[in-house]
């Protein structure tokens, strides 16, 4: 939705700027023909249009910032995905923990559905790095599978299925004892 709002603001701004170009061309024609009354009316229209452009630019800024933030979040998550998919290191390493704390877990709370969907995939990959790690973040995936939008639920359910296939029931027993409070704590 923020990308749509930013695109709509960009389109409105482009239309206004194009109209400004037309008005300036008309103004030049009126001045060349010494039609000062028409030139004065066009100057007034240009001033009004410039005020409208300023309003559009002011309204466009928050939507553009939200869209840019989501693009950056998706880029960071794609890098995290590539790293997690190609690593076989112990999940307790500081680098993986930092990746989770700085990128993946905050993305699980992002307002944009595509960001949360990729974050759920990355969280699932993280859980494949160790049973202890899977037990810590199982509740976060369960919460996403139960409460989020359909694409995020599907990603979380795939991740949960991967975790269930990767770790034995004995290894996962600790996961199943976690409550939804643990998921809430993990997301803070």
C-alpha positions in Angstrom: 0.0 0.0 0.0 2.8 2.5 0.7 4.2 1.9 -2.7 0.8 2.5 -4.3 0.4 5.7 -2.4 3.9 6.8 -3.5 3.1 5.9 -7.1 -0.2 7.8 -7.0 1.6 10.9 -5.5 4.3 10.7 -8.2 1.6 10.5 -10.9 -0.3 13.5 -9.5 2.9 15.4 -9.3 3.9 14.6 -12.9 0.5 15.7 -14.1 0.8 19.0 -12.2 4.3 19.6 -13.5 3.1 18.9 -17.1 0.2 21.3 -16.7 2.7 23.9 -15.4 4.8 23.5 -18.6 1.6 24.0 -20.7 0.7 27.1 -18.7 4.2 28.6 -19.1 4.0 28.0 -22.8 0.6 29.7 -23.0 2.0 32.6 -20.9 4.9 33.1 -23.4 2.4 33.1 -26.3 0.2 35.7 -24.5 3.2 38.0 -23.8 4.4 37.7 -27.4 0.9 38.8 -28.6 0.7 41.6 -26.0 -2.4 40.0 -24.5 -1.7 41.2 -20.9 -5.1 40.3 -19.5 -4.8 36.7 -20.6 -1.1 36.7 -19.3 -2.3 37.9 -15.9 -4.9 35.1 -15.7 -2.3 32.5 -16.7 0.2 33.9 -14.1 -2.5 33.5 -11.4 -3.1 29.9 -12.6 0.6 29.2 -12.5 0.9 30.5 -8.9 -2.1 28.3 -7.9 -0.5 25.3 -9.6 2.8 26.0 -7.9 1.0 25.9 -4.5 -0.7 22.7 -5.5 2.7 21.2 -6.6 4.2 22.2 -3.2 1.2 20.5 -1.4 1.7 17.4 -3.6 5.4 17.2 -2.8 4.7 17.6 0.9 2.1 14.8 0.8 4.4 12.6 -1.3 7.3 12.6 1.1 5.8 10.3 3.8 4.5 7.8 1.3 7.9 7.8 -0.5 9.8 7.3 2.8 7.5 4.3 3.7 8.0 2.8 0.2 11.8 3.4 0.3 11.9 1.8 3.8 10.1 -1.3 2.5 12.4 -1.6 -0.5 15.4 -1.4 1.8 13.9 -4.0 4.2 13.2 -6.4 1.3 16.7 -5.9 0.1 18.2 -6.6 3.5 15.9 -9.7 3.9 17.0 -11.0 0.5 20.6 -10.7 1.5 19.8 -12.4 4.8 18.0 -15.2 2.9 21.0 -15.8 0.7 23.3 -15.9 3.7 21.1 -18.2 5.7 20.4 -20.5 2.7 24.2 -21.0 2.1 25.4 -21.3 5.7 25.9 -24.4 7.8 27.3 -22.6 10.8 26.1 -22.9 14.3 23.0 -20.7 14.8 24.3 -19.3 18.0 27.0 -17.3 16.3 26.9 -13.6 16.9 26.5 -12.8 13.3 23.3 -14.9 12.9 22.0 -13.5 16.2 22.7 -9.9 14.9 21.0 -10.7 11.6 17.9 -11.8 13.5 17.9 -8.9 15.9 18.6 -6.2 13.4 16.7 -7.4 10.3 14.5 -10.5 10.5 12.6 -10.1 13.7 11.9 -6.4 13.1 10.7 -7.3 9.6 8.1 -9.7 11.1 6.4 -6.6 12.6 6.6 -4.5 9.4 3.3 -3.1 8.1 4.0 -4.3 4.5 2.8 -7.9 3.9 5.6 -8.8 1.4 8.2 -7.8 4.0 6.6 -10.0 6.6 6.4 -12.9 4.1 10.1 -12.8 3.3 10.9 -12.4 7.0 8.9 -15.5 7.8 10.9 -17.4 5.2 14.2 -16.1 6.6 13.1 -17.0 10.1 12.4 -20.5 9.0 15.8 -20.8 7.4 17.3 -19.6 10.7 15.4 -22.3 12.5 17.1 -24.9 10.3 20.5 -23.9 11.8 19.9 -25.6 15.2 17.2 -27.3 17.3 17.8 -24.9 20.2 17.3 -22.0 17.8 14.2 -23.6 16.3 12.7 -23.9 19.8 13.3 -20.2 20.5 11.6 -19.0 17.4 9.0 -21.7 16.9 6.4 -19.5 18.7 7.0 -16.6 16.4 6.3 -18.7 13.4 3.2 -20.2 15.1 1.9 -16.7 15.8 2.5 -15.6 12.2 0.8 -18.8 10.9 -2.2 -18.1 13.1 -2.7 -14.4 12.9 -1.2 -12.9 9.8 -2.4 -12.5 6.2 -2.6 -15.5 3.9 0.8 -15.1 2.1 2.6 -14.6 5.5 0.6 -17.6 7.0 1.6 -19.8 4.1 5.3 -18.8 4.5 5.2 -19.4 8.2 3.4 -22.8 7.8 6.1 -23.9 5.2 8.8 -22.8 7.7 7.0 -24.7 10.5 6.8 -27.8 8.3 10.5 -27.5 7.4 11.4 -27.3 11.1 9.2 -30.3 11.9 10.9 -32.3 9.2 14.4 -31.2 10.2 14.3 -31.8 13.9 13.2 -34.9 15.7 10.1 -34.9 18.0 12.4 -35.1 21.0 14.4 -32.1 19.8 11.2 -30.2 19.1 9.5 -31.0 22.4 11.0 -27.9 24.0 9.4 -25.9 21.1 6.0 -27.2 21.8 6.2 -26.2 25.5 6.7 -22.6 24.6 3.7 -20.3 24.9 2.6 -17.4 22.8 4.2 -15.2 25.4 7.6 -16.3 24.3 6.7 -15.3 20.7 5.7 -11.9 22.0 9.0 -11.5 24.0 10.9 -12.5 20.9 9.3 -9.8 18.8 10.0 -7.0 21.3 
